Amino acid sequence: MKEVKFGRIAGPFRYPPFLTLQVSSMGLVPKKDGDVRLIQHLSYPENNSINDFIDKDHCSVQYSSVDEAACLINRHKTFARLSQCDVKAAFRLLPIAPHDFDLLGRKF
């Protein structure tokens, strides 16, 4: 209900809001501070998940390494400026296209 309150998800619904609704399981992952993070298993079931149908060449996440940052600093010398931040809800900031809403169903 916290996610609904903040407008991050919609529902609960008495009936599926889309004829093509895909439902993924939910899970809890422990965080370093002792709290838990709610996740949606978009990689389950194996070989038939939402993620299995996404072209890896078009959609992937790759984090920069410390070595890459050092190379950029070295290349730009005195013009280099760095910052680092930890966004508490980073993946909640990713927009979801309305035509993909039916891919993100969850059931409790």
C-alpha positions as CSV (number, residue, x, y, z in Angstrom):
1,M,0.0,0.0,0.0
2,K,3.0,2.3,0.5
3,E,3.8,2.0,-3.2
4,V,0.2,2.8,-4.1
5,K,0.2,5.8,-1.7
6,F,3.2,7.3,-3.4
7,G,1.7,6.8,-6.9
8,R,4.4,4.3,-7.9
9,I,1.9,1.5,-8.7
10,A,-1.8,1.3,-9.3
11,G,-4.3,-1.0,-7.7
12,P,-5.4,-3.2,-6.2
13,F,-7.8,-4.2,-8.9
14,R,-10.8,-6.5,-8.5
15,Y,-10.3,-7.7,-12.2
16,P,-7.2,-7.5,-14.4
17,P,-6.9,-3.9,-15.8
18,F,-5.6,-5.3,-19.2
19,L,-6.6,-8.3,-21.2
20,T,-2.9,-8.9,-21.9
21,L,-1.7,-8.5,-18.3
22,Q,1.5,-10.4,-17.5
23,V,2.0,-11.2,-13.8
24,S,5.4,-11.6,-12.2
25,S,6.1,-12.8,-8.7
26,M,7.4,-10.6,-5.9
27,G,10.2,-11.0,-3.5
28,L,12.1,-9.3,-0.7
29,V,15.8,-8.7,-0.7
30,P,17.7,-7.7,2.5
31,K,19.4,-4.4,2.4
32,K,22.7,-3.5,4.2
33,D,20.8,-1.4,6.8
34,G,18.7,-4.3,7.9
35,D,15.6,-3.2,6.0
36,V,14.3,-5.1,2.9
37,R,13.7,-4.0,-0.7
38,L,10.6,-5.1,-2.6
39,I,11.5,-6.5,-6.0
40,Q,9.6,-7.8,-9.0
41,H,11.0,-11.0,-10.5
42,L,11.0,-10.0,-14.2
43,S,13.5,-12.8,-14.9
44,Y,11.1,-15.5,-13.7
45,P,10.0,-18.0,-14.9
46,E,13.3,-18.9,-16.6
47,N,13.1,-18.9,-20.4
48,N,9.6,-17.4,-20.4
49,S,10.0,-14.2,-18.3
50,I,9.4,-10.6,-19.3
51,N,13.2,-10.1,-19.4
52,D,13.7,-13.0,-21.8
53,F,11.9,-11.1,-24.5
54,I,13.9,-7.9,-24.2
55,D,16.7,-7.5,-26.8
56,K,19.9,-7.3,-24.8
57,D,21.5,-5.1,-27.5
58,H,18.9,-2.4,-26.9
59,C,18.4,-2.5,-23.2
60,S,21.1,-3.2,-20.7
61,V,22.7,-1.6,-17.6
62,Q,26.4,-1.3,-17.3
63,Y,28.0,0.6,-14.4
64,S,31.2,2.5,-14.9
65,S,34.3,1.2,-13.2
66,V,36.8,3.2,-11.1
67,D,39.4,2.6,-13.8
68,E,37.1,4.2,-16.4
69,A,36.7,7.3,-14.2
70,A,40.4,7.5,-13.7
71,C,41.0,7.4,-17.5
72,L,38.4,10.2,-18.0
73,I,40.1,12.4,-15.3
74,N,43.5,11.8,-16.9
75,R,42.2,12.6,-20.4
76,H,40.5,15.9,-19.3
77,K,43.1,16.9,-16.7
78,T,42.2,20.3,-15.2
79,F,38.7,20.4,-16.7
80,A,37.7,17.2,-15.0
81,R,34.9,17.4,-12.4
82,L,33.5,14.4,-10.5
83,S,30.5,13.7,-8.4
84,Q,28.9,10.7,-7.0
85,C,25.4,10.2,-5.6
86,D,23.3,7.4,-4.4
87,V,19.7,7.7,-5.4
88,K,17.6,5.8,-2.9
89,A,14.9,4.9,-5.4
90,A,17.0,5.0,-8.6
91,F,15.0,2.4,-10.6
92,R,11.7,4.1,-9.6
93,L,12.9,7.1,-11.6
94,L,12.8,5.1,-14.9
95,P,9.8,6.0,-16.9
96,I,7.5,3.2,-18.1
97,A,5.8,3.6,-21.5
98,P,2.0,3.3,-21.1
99,H,2.0,0.6,-23.8
100,D,4.2,-1.5,-21.5
101,F,2.0,-1.3,-18.4
102,D,0.5,-4.7,-19.1
103,L,4.0,-6.3,-18.7
104,L,4.3,-5.2,-15.1
105,G,1.5,-6.9,-13.3
106,R,2.0,-8.3,-9.7
107,K,-0.1,-10.5,-7.6
108,F,-0.1,-10.9,-3.9
